[in-house]
Amino acid sequence: MKDGIKELLQKIPAMDKLLELPWVPDLENELGRTAVKALFSDVMNEIRTAIRTGNTRALNAQQIIDEAKKRMISRAHPSLRSVTNATGVVIHTNLGRSCLAREAAEQVRNVALSYNTLEYSLEAGARGHRNAHVEWLLCQVTGAEAALVVNNNAGAVLLVLAALARGKEVVVSRGELVEIGGSFRIPDIMAFSGAKMVEVGTTNQTHLWDFERALTEESAMLLKVHPSNFAIKGYHGMVDRAALAKLAHDHGLVFVEDLGSGMLVKTGVPVLDAEPTVRDCLKLGVDVVTFSGDKMLGGPQIGCVAGSSIFIDKLRKNPFIRALRVDKMTLAAFETTLRLYIKGDESSIPTLSMVKKSNEQMKKDAQKLARRIKNMLSSINRNNYELSVENVDDAVGGGAFPETPLIGWGVKLRIKGRESSVSLAEKLRRSSFPVVAGIQENKLIFHVRTLHADDYEKIIFALREVLTVKEGS
Ligand SMILES: *Cc1c(COP(=O)(O)O)cnc(C)c1O
């Protein structure tokens, strides 16, 4: 047995032989010699460990080399790259949430490639402030007196709690102690900010008197949190904003709302328009509203705080603001996105136009995609498939409107044969033009709501690539 192990270990190719393989120079150009060597060593070390623990019986040098090559090719690709989102989930958190408007992306490019006015006033020839680029615009679109931005909405909530309620009590309904994905939990962020959380009411019912009874000398804030990613059905009720605002103001407290997705304008989609806009919340008496830039707003990742100057001015002085500050590329994208709102040009914001996409348009798009898939399949002599254009369930996503499926259109495709749709979906994700599609009842589903104009071509290309590779290779 000992000898067997020794023999196997000796079969592992030597590093200098590996570095002489004909495909190595190309990958070295991309990755550098050090990384190529490190990747080879990783694979060889794994094999050594497998051999020593008796997990490898047969050792095939070619397989080892193939594995190393596969890993190097994957490392040589950009890791953060564009994909085709055929899931119908508009604000897909794993796929980067909102796509920027073209104008916003172009302004990012302009600002990134040159020096810029990030913290410089051209009028004064002196230092300016980075937040100034977006504050006035945010006030215009929300009706707020003052505004500022930080890294993301989680940061905005943290800043607001730390600056306005550190060491004091914050009263919040038990029905709103939510967890948003990615470890944002109201109780945790509250503890971290140094504010003391006072929970009132029950999971499904909280009354005004629950809040009233909880007030003490130590109370600083009433907090309302958007439930975002869940909905309570049946017997339930929360206190409305106007009543909470009155209670807060009668007691000299600040009334803060974490609005989560934060819509700036009505969309014309009735279910979505049942939600208040940021402007509505402020009008109802909320002093400070926080919301995300990359959910329904349709901009880059950013956290917005809009409300009364007395409170916003306190936030500006908090040390967290430096740690949470926003990069120039984000500010460029956000300023441009807000300008589209000011101009009434929201239809150029992909998130909004995708959410509002008409039934007729999506049906036409799905029929177009189906035709192109059919033509491509016929061009590669495949005729063993099922293809149909059908209604599909899309979603707003981003933890917004969990109970509101958007009805969309999609193309369902099943290639008959040994290969499952799950396996085809995986190959599509790994193709040269990565496509993320839905799967249902062993059929691939391409939802057209979230497709950009050039995605149709990419889907065809990816499908052709996947279906013309020999099975098993
Ligand atoms: C999404 C969300 C957050 C987190 O916002 P990010 O911009 O992702 O940091 C916080 N609160 C609520 C209610 C949310 O919906």
The ligand as an ORCA input file, in Angstrom:
! r2SCAN-3c Opt
* xyz 0 1
  C     -33.142     46.819      0.669
  C     -33.434     47.384      1.995
  C     -32.383     47.828      2.822
  C     -30.957     47.721      2.413
  O     -30.680     48.620      1.394
  P     -29.284     48.534      0.605
  O     -29.339     49.694     -0.319
  O     -29.254     47.218     -0.037
  O     -28.222     48.680      1.650
  C     -32.706     48.349      4.054
  N     -33.984     48.421      4.455
  C     -35.011     48.012      3.690
  C     -36.413     48.120      4.227
  C     -34.768     47.478      2.425
  O     -35.786     47.061      1.663
*
